[in-house]
Amino acid sequence: MALDKVVPQNGPEEYEGREKYTHVGTRVDRPDGLDKVTGRAKFGADAHAPGMLHGAIVRSPHAHAKILKIDTSKAEALAGVKAVVTRADFAAGLEGEYWNILENVMASDTALYDGHALAAIAATSSLIARDAVKLVEVEYELLPHVTDVDEAMKPDAPVIRAGQQSKLVPEGMHPNVVNYYEGGHGDMDAGFAEADLVIERHFTTEAAHQGYIEPHAALATLGNDGKGELWCCTQGHFIVQKTCAALVGIDTSQLRVTASEIGGGFGGKTTVFLEPVALALSRKANRPVKIVMSRSEVLRATGPTSSASMDIKIGMTKDGRITAGKGVFRLQGGAFPDAPAGMAAECSFAPYNLNAVSIEGYEVMANRPKQAAYRAPGSPMAAFAVESVVDELCQTLGLDPIETRLKNASREGTKAAYGPTWDRIGLVECLEAAQAHPHMQAPLRESEGRGVAAGFWFNHGGETSVSLALSEDGTAQISVGTPDIGGSRASMALMAAEILGIEYKNIRVTVADTATLGYNDVSHGSRVTYASGLATINAAKDAVGKLCDRAAQRWGIDPEAVIWEDGCAKPAGPNAGQFDPMPLKEITKRMGRTGGPISGHFEATPEGAGVSFGVHIVDAHVDRETGKTSVDRYTVIQDAGKAVHPTYVEGQFQGGAAQGIGWALNEEYVYGEDGRLQNTVFLDYRIPVASDLPMIDTVIVEVPNPGHPFGVRGVGETGICPPLAAIANAVSGAVGVRMTSLPMSPPKILKALKEQ
């Protein structure tokens, strides 16, 4: 159990008097709990259709190779094989992002990474399909490859894909550098000249996978009439619909997509991998086709986060004031554009109020799978680099790490390095909570270090649509278009209950398919409780307006003279008339006779998501003989704006910390000299297990977001931003050597100790 500790802060004027809620902020039962513990919940691989075939994919064993010939004749001749598809079976003439997605889904003339899909087979059993894959003969011309981000930028590096470079890239850079970002403000030379101490260091992080337990799975049916159905595990079935329709060449409206329960995503299921392949096979075989990835395929061919190379320079005065900060961030995105280098740069110095700051980001291609989002993409790497230098400055100058961060902390009115001026934010409150926490006063044992770090994430809004329908018995059904990846069904129900004034248990939230609602953006970026919650609140208000109209009709008064309180319509005042409150249930049981069904609807692209900050404290012990690190104590402190469901919020905090522990200490993509991934299963790709983790304590800080009626901020991303830095600072303190490369595996730590 997490520490049940909430640190509320006084909000702006519009929040006064709203510190107490009836439903929001309570720890109600999760709506999906029973289904998941009994096995009734249906995940991607649970989908089944009569007469369905099983699909398998042919993948390149080479990091970079020209595809000279693909011979599928032997596979097609195998008994039980019903369809074979290659790139020729997908839409032609695609451009921009759709072309990039298709090139990743199915290679055209060049295999760009180990595991790149080349063809696919549908057969009457998964065993036959996998046997058929082995019969496909591919003739290759091997090409030079590069998997390291710094090596990919060198003049003699092999060109992975020509013509991908944006106009923003400075002249003279290698074609593998495909995009460039810069920002900042102030006089850098003057800022560094003012400092009493300047530290400049180089940092690297290796790519890490999201590590979701459920592999990608899809069941597709697509007829010759161009009408299709798709069931898949995804964080965004509307984007799956739009993308798959484009890739297989059908109208978007003709493809209906249903999202299953999701066994983990963390950003890794915001993309499209096997769904269009299943559709293409189904169309060719004229039967439903199901594809489930193996763990090896997930690690080789889906999107991990980027690896990174970073240079940080920070100046500080003797009393702890940061005078200038400069960061250069180079991130590889696999063999495709869109590595989150710009977001890394923007997040890097966000916790600090700086008069002089310079940030640069380089997106670089390498012979690796196309990167995908992983909880706050770019921010954890940037925080690791910046917070490590801040920690080293504090150590060298003999300064308290939290007091120094408080002295330089961003607050309302601070101008960020990437341009905006902060509205109400909660970083100072998080730092103060950390300063007062018993963890900071606890003694350390020998070979144990304590690390502190701050982190930041933007949070997002995005296109959102919600419908709410009332039943005659006074209960409600809500349809949302955002898959539930972290408790959003509970938070939607709680917010609707708050507006309607009915019990949480009387509201059911359903994730609707693409034929039921208008377009909804992906469940990512910590947007769902904010954006879908905002839409839910407004849909509930729409329904409340109609409830008040019905009450006014019955009372024979003007609708403007009716208000809604505690789940009842009431006269606005004595002048409106003397009527007893009319409960929602009383109105809905008569709605068939008073005008018909009562529902509410709302769609918008909300702005004002409100940025999020967090502070982590870590105690780590290092065994100097083996190099093994044990995380002994961990405390997460983060601003949630308003914790709609505190238990879920704590779970998000703890999940981010757990994943950060793995990324900091164990997890990494290991490529051989041949460019092939060496650790393709969980036995070799080492995610944390229960025995690797301490109790992760949590403190929820509540500084209301002015952009949301209940003050909500997203919480899913920020939890993974500080861990890499906080753990690195703890380990560096324990061994007496600054650790600059992640993961801090035992061999790296032993090497650092040897070089002391």
Secondary structure as the mmCIF struct_conf table of DSSP 4:
data_model
#
loop_
_struct_conf.conf_type_id
_struct_conf.id
_struct_conf.beg_label_comp_id
_struct_conf.beg_label_asym_id
_struct_conf.beg_label_seq_id
_struct_conf.end_label_comp_id
_struct_conf.end_label_asym_id
_struct_conf.end_label_seq_id
STRN STRN1 VAL A 6 PRO A 8
HELX_RH_3T_P HELX_RH_3T_P1 GLU A 13 TYR A 15
TURN_TY1_P TURN_TY1_P1 GLU A 16 GLY A 17
BEND BEND1 GLU A 19 GLU A 19
BEND BEND2 THR A 22 HIS A 23
TURN_TY1_P TURN_TY1_P2 VAL A 24 GLY A 25
HELX_LH_PP_P HELX_LH_PP_P1 VAL A 28 ARG A 30
TURN_TY1_P TURN_TY1_P3 PRO A 31 ASP A 32
HELX_RH_AL_P HELX_RH_AL_P1 GLY A 33 THR A 38
TURN_TY1_P TURN_TY1_P4 GLY A 39 GLY A 39
BEND BEND3 ALA A 41 ALA A 41
STRN STRN2 PHE A 43 PHE A 43
HELX_RH_3T_P HELX_RH_3T_P2 GLY A 44 ASP A 46
TURN_TY1_P TURN_TY1_P5 PRO A 50 GLY A 51
STRN STRN3 LEU A 53 ARG A 59
BEND BEND4 PRO A 61 HIS A 64
STRN STRN4 ALA A 65 ASP A 71
HELX_RH_AL_P HELX_RH_AL_P2 SER A 73 ALA A 77
BEND BEND5 LEU A 78 LEU A 78
TURN_TY1_P TURN_TY1_P6 ALA A 79 GLY A 80
STRN STRN5 VAL A 81 VAL A 85
HELX_RH_3T_P HELX_RH_3T_P3 ARG A 87 ASP A 89
BEND BEND6 PHE A 90 PHE A 90
BEND BEND7 ALA A 92 GLY A 93
HELX_RH_AL_P HELX_RH_AL_P3 GLY A 96 VAL A 105
BEND BEND8 MET A 106 MET A 106
BEND BEND9 SER A 108 ASP A 109
STRN STRN6 THR A 110 ALA A 111
BEND BEND10 TYR A 113 TYR A 113
TURN_TY1_P TURN_TY1_P7 ASP A 114 GLY A 115
STRN STRN7 ALA A 117 ALA A 123
BEND BEND11 THR A 124 SER A 125
HELX_RH_AL_P HELX_RH_AL_P4 SER A 126 LEU A 135
STRN STRN8 GLU A 137 LEU A 142
HELX_RH_AL_P HELX_RH_AL_P5 VAL A 149 ALA A 152
TURN_TY1_P TURN_TY1_P8 MET A 153 MET A 153
BEND BEND12 LYS A 154 LYS A 154
TURN_TY1_P TURN_TY1_P9 PRO A 155 ASP A 156
BEND BEND13 ALA A 157 ALA A 157
HELX_LH_PP_P HELX_LH_PP_P2 PRO A 158 VAL A 159
BEND BEND14 ILE A 160 ARG A 161
TURN_TY1_P TURN_TY1_P10 ALA A 162 GLY A 163
TURN_TY1_P TURN_TY1_P11 LYS A 167 LEU A 168
BEND BEND15 VAL A 169 VAL A 169
HELX_LH_PP_P HELX_LH_PP_P3 PRO A 170 PRO A 170
TURN_TY1_P TURN_TY1_P12 GLU A 171 GLY A 172
TURN_TY1_P TURN_TY1_P13 PRO A 175 ASN A 176
STRN STRN9 VAL A 177 HIS A 185
BEND BEND16 GLY A 186 GLY A 186
HELX_RH_AL_P HELX_RH_AL_P6 MET A 188 GLU A 194
BEND BEND17 ASP A 196 ASP A 196
STRN STRN10 LEU A 197 THR A 205
BEND BEND18 ILE A 213 GLU A 214
HELX_LH_PP_P HELX_LH_PP_P4 PRO A 215 HIS A 216
STRN STRN11 ALA A 217 LEU A 222
TURN_TY1_P TURN_TY1_P14 ASN A 224 ASP A 225
BEND BEND19 GLY A 226 GLY A 226
STRN STRN12 GLY A 228 CYS A 232
BEND BEND20 GLN A 235 GLN A 235
HELX_RH_AL_P HELX_RH_AL_P7 HIS A 237 VAL A 248
TURN_TY1_P TURN_TY1_P15 GLY A 249 GLY A 249
HELX_RH_3T_P HELX_RH_3T_P4 THR A 252 GLN A 254
STRN STRN13 LEU A 255 ALA A 259
STRN STRN14 GLU A 261 GLU A 261
BEND BEND21 GLY A 263 GLY A 263
TURN_TY1_P TURN_TY1_P16 PHE A 266 LYS A 269
BEND BEND22 THR A 270 THR A 271
BEND BEND23 PHE A 273 LEU A 274
HELX_RH_AL_P HELX_RH_AL_P8 GLU A 275 ALA A 285
TURN_TY1_P TURN_TY1_P17 ASN A 286 ASN A 286
BEND BEND24 ARG A 287 ARG A 287
STRN STRN15 VAL A 289 VAL A 292
HELX_RH_AL_P HELX_RH_AL_P9 ARG A 295 ALA A 301
BEND BEND25 THR A 302 THR A 302
HELX_LH_PP_P HELX_LH_PP_P5 THR A 305 SER A 307
STRN STRN16 ALA A 308 MET A 316
TURN_TY1_P TURN_TY1_P18 LYS A 318 ASP A 319
BEND BEND26 GLY A 320 GLY A 320
STRN STRN17 ILE A 322 GLN A 332
BEND BEND27 GLY A 334 PRO A 337
TURN_TY1_P TURN_TY1_P19 PRO A 340 PRO A 340
HELX_RH_AL_P HELX_RH_AL_P10 ALA A 341 SER A 348
TURN_TY1_P TURN_TY1_P20 PHE A 349 PRO A 351
STRN STRN18 TYR A 352 TYR A 352
BEND BEND28 ASN A 355 ALA A 356
STRN STRN19 VAL A 357 VAL A 364
BEND BEND29 ASN A 367 ARG A 368
HELX_LH_PP_P HELX_LH_PP_P6 PRO A 369 GLN A 371
BEND BEND30 ARG A 375 ALA A 376
TURN_TY1_P TURN_TY1_P21 PRO A 377 GLY A 378
HELX_RH_AL_P HELX_RH_AL_P11 SER A 379 LEU A 397
TURN_TY1_P TURN_TY1_P22 GLY A 398 GLY A 398
HELX_RH_AL_P HELX_RH_AL_P12 PRO A 401 ASN A 408
STRN STRN20 ALA A 409 ALA A 409
TURN_TY1_P TURN_TY1_P23 GLU A 412 GLY A 413
HELX_LH_PP_P HELX_LH_PP_P7 THR A 414 THR A 414
STRN STRN21 LYS A 415 LYS A 415
HELX_LH_PP_P HELX_LH_PP_P8 ALA A 416 ALA A 416
TURN_TY1_P TURN_TY1_P24 ALA A 417 TYR A 418
BEND BEND31 GLY A 419 GLY A 419
HELX_LH_PP_P HELX_LH_PP_P9 PRO A 420 PRO A 420
STRN STRN22 THR A 421 THR A 421
HELX_LH_PP_P HELX_LH_PP_P10 TRP A 422 TRP A 422
BEND BEND32 ARG A 424 ARG A 424
HELX_RH_AL_P HELX_RH_AL_P13 LEU A 427 ALA A 436
BEND BEND33 HIS A 437 HIS A 437
HELX_RH_3T_P HELX_RH_3T_P5 PRO A 438 GLN A 441
BEND BEND34 ALA A 442 ALA A 442
HELX_LH_PP_P HELX_LH_PP_P11 PRO A 443 LEU A 444
TURN_TY1_P TURN_TY1_P25 GLU A 446 SER A 447
STRN STRN23 GLU A 448 TRP A 457
STRN STRN24 THR A 464 LEU A 470
TURN_TY1_P TURN_TY1_P26 GLU A 472 ASP A 473
BEND BEND35 GLY A 474 GLY A 474
STRN STRN25 ALA A 476 VAL A 480
BEND BEND36 GLY A 481 THR A 482
BEND BEND37 ILE A 485 GLY A 487
HELX_RH_AL_P HELX_RH_AL_P14 SER A 488 LEU A 500
TURN_TY1_P TURN_TY1_P27 GLY A 501 GLY A 501
BEND BEND38 ILE A 502 ILE A 502
HELX_RH_3T_P HELX_RH_3T_P6 TYR A 504 ASN A 506
STRN STRN26 ILE A 507 VAL A 511
TURN_TY1_P TURN_TY1_P28 THR A 514 THR A 516
BEND BEND39 LEU A 517 GLY A 518
BEND BEND40 SER A 523 SER A 523
TURN_TY1_P TURN_TY1_P29 GLY A 525 SER A 526
HELX_RH_PI_P HELX_RH_PI_P1 VAL A 528 SER A 532
HELX_RH_AL_P HELX_RH_AL_P15 GLY A 533 TRP A 555
TURN_TY1_P TURN_TY1_P30 GLY A 556 GLY A 556
BEND BEND41 ILE A 557 ILE A 557
HELX_RH_3T_P HELX_RH_3T_P7 PRO A 559 ALA A 561
STRN STRN27 VAL A 562 GLU A 565
TURN_TY1_P TURN_TY1_P31 ASP A 566 GLY A 567
STRN STRN28 CYS A 568 PRO A 571
BEND BEND42 ALA A 572 GLY A 573
HELX_RH_3T_P HELX_RH_3T_P8 PRO A 574 ALA A 576
STRN STRN29 MET A 582 PRO A 583
HELX_RH_AL_P HELX_RH_AL_P16 LEU A 584 THR A 588
TURN_TY1_P TURN_TY1_P32 LYS A 589 ARG A 590
HELX_RH_3T_P HELX_RH_3T_P9 MET A 591 ARG A 593
TURN_TY1_P TURN_TY1_P33 THR A 594 GLY A 595
BEND BEND43 GLY A 596 GLY A 596
STRN STRN30 SER A 599 ALA A 604
STRN STRN31 SER A 612 VAL A 622
TURN_TY1_P TURN_TY1_P34 ARG A 624 THR A 626
STRN STRN32 THR A 629 ASP A 639
BEND BEND44 GLY A 641 LYS A 642
BEND BEND45 VAL A 644 HIS A 645
HELX_RH_AL_P HELX_RH_AL_P17 PRO A 646 LEU A 665
TURN_TY1_P TURN_TY1_P35 ASN A 666 ASN A 666
STRN STRN33 TYR A 671 TYR A 671
TURN_TY1_P TURN_TY1_P36 GLU A 673 ASP A 674
BEND BEND46 GLY A 675 GLY A 675
STRN STRN34 LEU A 677 LEU A 677
BEND BEND47 GLN A 678 GLN A 678
BEND BEND48 VAL A 681 VAL A 681
TURN_TY1_P TURN_TY1_P37 PHE A 682 ASP A 684
BEND BEND49 TYR A 685 TYR A 685
HELX_RH_3T_P HELX_RH_3T_P10 ALA A 690 ASP A 692
STRN STRN35 ILE A 696 GLU A 702
TURN_TY1_P TURN_TY1_P38 PRO A 706 GLY A 707
BEND BEND50 HIS A 708 HIS A 708
TURN_TY1_P TURN_TY1_P39 PRO A 709 PHE A 710
TURN_TY1_P TURN_TY1_P40 GLY A 716 GLU A 717
HELX_RH_3T_P HELX_RH_3T_P11 THR A 718 ILE A 720
BEND BEND51 CYS A 721 PRO A 722
HELX_RH_AL_P HELX_RH_AL_P18 PRO A 723 VAL A 735
TURN_TY1_P TURN_TY1_P41 GLY A 736 GLY A 736
BEND BEND52 VAL A 737 VAL A 737
STRN STRN36 SER A 741 LEU A 742
BEND BEND53 PRO A 743 PRO A 743
HELX_RH_AL_P HELX_RH_AL_P19 PRO A 746 LYS A 754
TURN_TY1_P TURN_TY1_P42 GLU A 755 GLU A 755
#
